[in-house]
Amino acid sequence: MRQRPVLILTTLLSVLLVACGGVLVADASTPKKIPEGVTIGGVDVGGLTASAAERKATTELTNRLSKPVVVNHSDRKWTLTAAQAKIKVDIKDAVVQAVKLGEDGNAFSRVYHRVAGRTVRKDYSPLSTYNRYAITRLLNRVEKDLHREPKSAAVSFAGGTFQFTKGRVGLRLQRERVAQLVRTALMDPSADHDVSAYTNKIKPAETTAAIRKKYGTVLVANRSTFKLTLYKDLKVAKSYGISVGAAGHDTPAGQYTIGNKAENPSWHVPNSAWAGSLAGTVVPPGPSNPIKARWLGIYDGVGIHGTSDDASIGTNASHGCLRMHVPDVIDLFPRVPVGTPIYIL
């Protein structure tokens, strides 16, 4: 009776030994394959042998990396080909690492995992190299084509006319940011190969908007043509005939502003010899007041006003003021706010 337990134990041990031997034989005889779910540079190599994985990854990655990198800005494009970048991909080390993953554990666990269909989520990045100078040359081309210095808006009065030059925003390439995107595209087959040429906008010292606001209303008095021109939003709104200072009483040239305005104003007579007995006095509105209808003060007693002497318009006849026909000065008056710049040429 005592022999029976011994016999049973011996039988069980024999079965276990046979099973273990079978496991070892199965493990040894099964070709070494990469676990399911493993990728190299995004290429699925799960279930493949080392040689098969190397061939597949090399082919697919080479095809993907052969795609040119294109830098875009608006409708402009700059291209860097794989040949220009001299891209090289070394798959071998990534394959070795992927195969080692399938060799982890002992024979029993490996056989079990194969039978159970274990999936491993793991990606190995292959070693890629490229010519750094190719990126430098690419960015030099992009920078040369995109670089733009800011330009300030400006006004001038060449030839007795008001001229406006629009401002321009400058552009600077975000070189390091774009370089990093290009490097990523060259190294990572799954990365976007269409790269934006990011730029910084450089504001000019004087913008077009600021000039338009500053010169919303402008007056230009041309003494040689006897014309007063009104500009609105940097465009001619209307021109008027004027009379300017006679010899010895020249209308002062320069840039001034409209300092004050009045309807049917009194005349504060300058304390000058030409004024005779009226010098220093104030003449109220009326027939004896030469300042008719409206007054727009400019500088030191000089201003724009209406006159009853219509024949003087178009001549050098005043004591320094800018005379206008009465209907014209009435028309001009509401169009010109205090503070309006006036250029007397």
KEZAPA-668530 format. One record per residue (C-alpha): residue in three letters; x, y, z. Coordinates in steps of 0.02 Angstrom, whole numbers, plus 50000, padded with zeros to 5 digits. Layout:
residues N
R   code      px      py      pz
R    Ala       X       Y       Z
...
This chain:
residues 345
R   code      px      py      pz
R    Met   50000   50000   50000
R    Arg   50143   50117   50037
R    Gln   50208   50097   49859
R    Arg   50053   50178   49781
R    Pro   50084   50360   49840
R    Val   50264   50344   49785
R    Leu   50206   50284   49615
R    Ile   50084   50429   49597
R    Leu   50217   50557   49647
R    Thr   50339   50481   49526
R    Thr   50211   50490   49386
R    Leu   50172   50674   49422
R    Leu   50356   50720   49422
R    Ser   50378   50631   49257
R    Val   50233   50727   49182
R    Leu   50303   50893   49245
R    Leu   50474   50853   49177
R    Val   50401   50810   49009
R    Ala   50297   50973   49011
R    Cys   50447   51078   49059
R    Gly   50548   50995   48926
R    Gly   50411   51032   48801
R    Val   50409   51214   48853
R    Leu   50597   51228   48836
R    Val   50594   51143   48667
R    Ala   50450   51254   48610
R    Asp   50541   51410   48668
R    Ala   50705   51357   48589
R    Ser   50628   51302   48425
R    Thr   50518   51457   48402
R    Pro   50603   51593   48298
R    Lys   50639   51750   48399
R    Lys   50504   51875   48356
R    Ile   50463   52050   48411
R    Pro   50308   52059   48522
R    Glu   50146   52119   48446
R    Gly   50113   52306   48462
R    Val   50296   52358   48447
R    Thr   50337   52493   48320
R    Ile   50497   52571   48255
R    Gly   50476   52752   48207
R    Gly   50290   52720   48195
R    Val   50311   52567   48082
R    Asp   50222   52411   48150
R    Val   50351   52271   48169
R    Gly   50254   52164   48292
R    Gly   50268   51977   48261
R    Leu   50416   51996   48143
R    Thr   50590   51924   48156
R    Ala   50737   52042   48170
R    Ser   50782   52030   47985
R    Ala   50602   52053   47928
R    Ala   50577   52200   48046
R    Glu   50736   52283   47983
R    Arg   50683   52267   47802
R    Lys   50507   52332   47833
R    Ala   50558   52477   47943
R    Thr   50700   52529   47827
R    Thr   50587   52529   47674
R    Glu   50442   52623   47754
R    Leu   50547   52749   47849
R    Thr   50654   52785   47699
R    Asn   50498   52817   47596
R    Arg   50424   52930   47730
R    Leu   50584   53027   47760
R    Ser   50609   53052   47575
R    Lys   50464   53173   47577
R    Pro   50531   53351   47561
R    Val   50510   53479   47700
R    Val   50415   53630   47635
R    Val   50422   53797   47727
R    Asn   50268   53904   47691
R    His   50228   54087   47713
R    Ser   50069   54151   47631
R    Asp   50085   54095   47449
R    Arg   50274   54074   47454
R    Lys   50364   53908   47476
R    Trp   50542   53851   47510
R    Thr   50587   53666   47492
R    Leu   50720   53556   47573
R    Thr   50733   53384   47495
R    Ala   50796   53227   47583
R    Ala   50943   53224   47463
R    Gln   50990   53403   47506
R    Ala   50975   53364   47691
R    Lys   51076   53203   47668
R    Ile   50961   53105   47783
R    Lys   51020   52936   47845
R    Val   50921   52813   47952
R    Asp   51000   52677   48061
R    Ile   50869   52545   48099
R    Lys   50983   52412   48171
R    Asp   50994   52472   48350
R    Ala   50805   52498   48361
R    Val   50778   52321   48295
R    Val   50898   52250   48425
R    Gln   50804   52338   48564
R    Ala   50636   52278   48497
R    Val   50697   52097   48488
R    Lys   50765   52105   48666
R    Leu   50592   52154   48724
R    Gly   50531   51985   48661
R    Glu   50668   51895   48758
R    Asp   50620   51965   48928
R    Gly   50575   51839   49063
R    Asn   50602   51650   49062
R    Ala   50553   51517   48938
R    Phe   50388   51483   49026
R    Ser   50333   51666   49023
R    Arg   50387   51687   48842
R    Val   50289   51534   48785
R    Tyr   50139   51589   48888
R    His   50142   51765   48816
R    Arg   50154   51696   48639
R    Val   50009   51578   48669
R    Ala   49907   51713   48755
R    Gly   49944   51838   48616
R    Arg   50019   51971   48729
R    Thr   50023   52146   48651
R    Val   50157   52274   48700
R    Arg   50135   52459   48666
R    Lys   50311   52518   48632
R    Asp   50391   52625   48497
R    Tyr   50577   52633   48464
R    Ser   50649   52785   48376
R    Pro   50780   52745   48246
R    Leu   50940   52846   48240
R    Ser   50927   52977   48103
R    Thr   51061   53099   48046
R    Tyr   51057   53248   47929
R    Asn   51166   53389   47866
R    Arg   51144   53537   47983
R    Tyr   51212   53659   47854
R    Ala   51068   53612   47739
R    Ile   50947   53684   47868
R    Thr   51055   53839   47887
R    Arg   51054   53868   47700
R    Leu   50865   53841   47693
R    Leu   50833   53968   47831
R    Asn   50952   54092   47751
R    Arg   50846   54085   47593
R    Val   50684   54105   47689
R    Glu   50753   54248   47793
R    Lys   50821   54339   47641
R    Asp   50654   54329   47552
R    Leu   50545   54374   47702
R    His   50650   54502   47797
R    Arg   50574   54675   47786
R    Glu   50623   54832   47878
R    Pro   50481   54935   47951
R    Lys   50444   55099   47863
R    Ser   50365   55247   47949
R    Ala   50218   55337   47872
R    Ala   50258   55517   47828
R    Val   50191   55676   47752
R    Ser   50283   55806   47650
R    Phe   50244   55963   47552
R    Ala   50363   55951   47405
R    Gly   50309   56061   47261
R    Gly   50180   56147   47367
R    Thr   50067   55995   47380
R    Phe   50026   55884   47526
R    Gln   50100   55711   47495
R    Phe   50071   55557   47602
R    Thr   50181   55402   47610
R    Lys   50103   55247   47688
R    Gly   50193   55158   47829
R    Arg   50244   54976   47819
R    Val   50256   54844   47953
R    Gly   50424   54755   47962
R    Leu   50447   54566   47966
R    Arg   50573   54460   48062
R    Leu   50584   54272   48040
R    Gln   50568   54171   48202
R    Arg   50723   54078   48147
R    Glu   50750   53959   48293
R    Arg   50566   53911   48301
R    Val   50561   53870   48116
R    Ala   50729   53779   48126
R    Gln   50661   53666   48263
R    Leu   50508   53623   48159
R    Val   50620   53580   48010
R    Arg   50734   53472   48119
R    Thr   50582   53380   48189
R    Ala   50516   53347   48013
R    Leu   50684   53277   47960
R    Met   50701   53165   48113
R    Asp   50521   53109   48138
R    Pro   50433   53029   47990
R    Ser   50263   53057   48073
R    Ala   50293   53244   48095
R    Asp   50212   53372   47981
R    His   50327   53409   47833
R    Asp   50233   53570   47792
R    Val   50312   53699   47907
R    Ser   50250   53877   47935
R    Ala   50378   54015   47921
R    Tyr   50328   54104   48080
R    Thr   50372   54289   48085
R    Asn   50366   54434   48206
R    Lys   50287   54596   48148
R    Ile   50390   54752   48185
R    Lys   50287   54909   48208
R    Pro   50356   55066   48124
R    Ala   50393   55220   48227
R    Glu   50248   55311   48142
R    Thr   50103   55204   48082
R    Thr   49984   55244   47941
R    Ala   49840   55244   48066
R    Ala   49929   55368   48178
R    Ile   49966   55483   48030
R    Arg   49786   55474   47972
R    Lys   49727   55522   48145
R    Lys   49855   55660   48163
R    Tyr   49815   55732   47993
R    Gly   49628   55701   47986
R    Thr   49608   55884   47939
R    Val   49750   55986   47863
R    Leu   49762   56158   47782
R    Val   49898   56202   47657
R    Ala   49918   56383   47603
R    Asn   50024   56408   47448
R    Arg   50079   56589   47437
R    Ser   50144   56575   47258
R    Thr   49981   56503   47187
R    Phe   49865   56599   47305
R    Lys   49776   56438   47351
R    Leu   49715   56371   47518
R    Thr   49685   56183   47509
R    Leu   49584   56085   47635
R    Tyr   49632   55901   47659
R    Lys   49518   55775   47743
R    Asp   49586   55601   47781
R    Leu   49742   55645   47680
R    Lys   49640   55683   47524
R    Val   49597   55850   47444
R    Ala   49424   55903   47503
R    Lys   49418   56078   47430
R    Ser   49528   56223   47370
R    Tyr   49497   56409   47391
R    Gly   49572   56567   47319
R    Ile   49662   56679   47444
R    Ser   49756   56842   47459
R    Val   49922   56844   47554
R    Gly   50035   56974   47631
R    Ala   50098   57120   47527
R    Ala   50282   57164   47516
R    Gly   50343   57210   47690
R    His   50195   57122   47770
R    Asp   50234   56946   47714
R    Thr   50126   56804   47773
R    Pro   50245   56699   47882
R    Ala   50295   56531   47808
R    Gly   50301   56376   47917
R    Gln   50195   56251   48010
R    Tyr   50063   56318   48128
R    Thr   49895   56267   48201
R    Ile   49725   56348   48204
R    Gly   49726   56420   48379
R    Asn   49554   56500   48391
R    Lys   49396   56531   48292
R    Ala   49259   56663   48293
R    Glu   49103   56710   48196
R    Asn   49082   56893   48150
R    Pro   49235   56935   48254
R    Ser   49296   57098   48323
R    Trp   49461   57158   48252
R    His   49601   57173   48378
R    Val   49707   57297   48284
R    Pro   49895   57261   48294
R    Asn   49997   57396   48379
R    Ser   50090   57433   48218
R    Ala   50128   57592   48123
R    Trp   50028   57538   47971
R    Ala   49869   57536   48078
R    Gly   49880   57722   48109
R    Ser   49760   57789   48238
R    Leu   49675   57620   48254
R    Ala   49835   57538   48320
R    Gly   49801   57442   48481
R    Thr   49614   57467   48474
R    Val   49470   57345   48453
R    Val   49352   57370   48306
R    Pro   49183   57286   48334
R    Pro   49091   57192   48197
R    Gly   49017   57307   48066
R    Pro   49050   57397   47904
R    Ser   49213   57473   47966
R    Asn   49284   57305   48020
R    Pro   49393   57232   47879
R    Ile   49380   57057   47953
R    Lys   49221   56991   47878
R    Ala   49111   56846   47927
R    Arg   49236   56724   48007
R    Trp   49406   56717   48092
R    Leu   49527   56571   48109
R    Gly   49678   56627   48210
R    Ile   49850   56563   48160
R    Tyr   49996   56656   48238
R    Asp   50034   56825   48318
R    Gly   49884   56916   48247
R    Val   49891   56825   48080
R    Gly   49737   56725   48032
R    Ile   49613   56676   47898
R    His   49464   56791   47872
R    Gly   49339   56853   47746
R    Thr   49360   57015   47651
R    Ser   49246   57137   47562
R    Asp   49386   57172   47439
R    Asp   49353   57026   47321
R    Ala   49472   57098   47191
R    Ser   49619   57070   47310
R    Ile   49599   56881   47304
R    Gly   49742   56807   47203
R    Thr   49861   56948   47246
R    Asn   49985   57004   47379
R    Ala   49874   57130   47466
R    Ser   49852   57093   47652
R    His   49952   57142   47806
R    Gly   50000   56960   47831
R    Cys   49831   56874   47847
R    Leu   49753   56751   47725
R    Arg   49602   56837   47650
R    Met   49457   56739   47573
R    His   49294   56776   47486
R    Val   49158   56787   47617
R    Pro   49059   56636   47553
R    Asp   49220   56535   47549
R    Val   49271   56575   47728
R    Ile   49094   56536   47787
R    Asp   49107   56368   47697
R    Leu   49279   56331   47770
R    Phe   49242   56380   47949
R    Pro   49142   56227   48010
R    Arg   49260   56106   47920
R    Val   49413   56157   48021
R    Pro   49422   56120   48208
R    Val   49536   56213   48327
R    Gly   49705   56126   48329
R    Thr   49706   56090   48142
R    Pro   49883   56100   48071
R    Ile   49912   56229   47935
R    Tyr   50064   56232   47824
R    Ile   50106   56398   47743
R    Leu   50223   56371   47595
